[in-house]
Amino acid sequence: MELVNDNPTISTRKAASALGLSRSLILTILSDDLHLKPYKYHDWHKLEDRDYVSRVQFATWFLSLPADTENWLICSDEAYFSLTLPLNKQNNRIWADSQPVIGIETPLHDKKILVWCAISATKLYGPHFFSETVNQFNYLSMLQDFFWRSHSKTLDYKKYYFQQDGATPHTAIAVQTWLTSKFGDKFVEKKMWPPRSPDLNPCDYYLWGHLKKTAYNPLPKTLEELKANIVRDCKKINLKILKSVFSNFKKRCNLILSANGGHIEIN
């Protein structure tokens, strides 16, 4: 259909009007005859010019490491969880014969919690809940008292690499020095990890999305209930899932090289 080739973002309603056909026939032609599917736009962080170089450098470095390195990589991150169920305006629908007067009330200032987790092909560390704004002091304390206590009991713990992003508490000298003392050259320090790269961090491309789908069932009424749901769902993430999440890490690095540091997507 030339109309779609010329304007792939045209709606089925406008296509039907332009061609004088019914919308149902347009849908049949698109799906059954042309074998097309409706895809959504990706929501990507805007990359700055220097990010392309950083992403290529990281991918090149990681691919130069031993073949099984993705099995020894720990990726960490923080994310906010609001008490109110997140509303996906694009996916949430109500089927009715007329426009219903219904919606979801959201507080102007919703209660929320900040969650830290780290994830590897063999283990999930966390969740850890910060009770106040994260700074270099409480972040370092969490690494020492929460993360390291767990990691130091992990089999072959000295073989692991550790990643964190470039958030200000992470890049403090005290934090960088301590992590270097524990991981040596296996610490992905602040100059190595490319900014604005959620497509490289399993916490971003898997963990947070998964938890934000499951942690609101049943709907929590308090932050303590929300925390309990997050803890519950973290425990359900088993070894098979973890291995699957990390199985394509090198593929992602190769795709970044193919894209010259640009955005990538893996279905």
Stockholm file with secondary structure:
# STOCKHOLM 1.0

chainA/1-267         MELVNDNPTISTRKAASALGLSRSLILTILSDDLHLKPYKYHDWHKLEDRDYVSRVQFATWFLSLPADTENWLICSDEAYFSLTLPLNKQNNRIWADSQPVIGIETPLHDKKILVWCAISATKLYGPHFFSETVNQFNYLSMLQDFFWRSHSKTLDYKKYYFQQDGATPHTAIAVQTWLTSKFGDKFVEKKMWPPRSPDLNPCDYYLWGHLKKTAYNPLPKTLEELKANIVRDCKKINLKILKSVFSNFKKRCNLILSANGGHIEIN
#=GR chainA/1-267 SS CHHHHHCTTCCHHHHHHHHTCCHHHHHHIIIIISCCCCCCCCCCCCCCHHHHHHHHHHHHHHHTSCTTGGGGEEEEEEEEEESSCCCCTTTCCCCCSSCCCCCCCCCTTCCEEEEEEEECSSCEEEEEEESSCCCHHHHHHHIIIIIHHHHTTSTTGGGCEEECCCCHHHHSHHHHHHHHHHHGGGEECTTTSCSSCGGGCHIIIIIHHHHHHHTTSSCCSSHHHHHHHHHHHHHTCCHHHHHHHHTTHHHHHHHHHHTTTCCCCCC
#=GC SS_cons         CHHHHHCTTCCHHHHHHHHTCCHHHHHHIIIIISCCCCCCCCCCCCCCHHHHHHHHHHHHHHHTSCTTGGGGEEEEEEEEEESSCCCCTTTCCCCCSSCCCCCCCCCTTCCEEEEEEEECSSCEEEEEEESSCCCHHHHHHHIIIIIHHHHTTSTTGGGCEEECCCCHHHHSHHHHHHHHHHHGGGEECTTTSCSSCGGGCHIIIIIHHHHHHHTTSSCCSSHHHHHHHHHHHHHTCCHHHHHHHHTTHHHHHHHHHHTTTCCCCCC
//
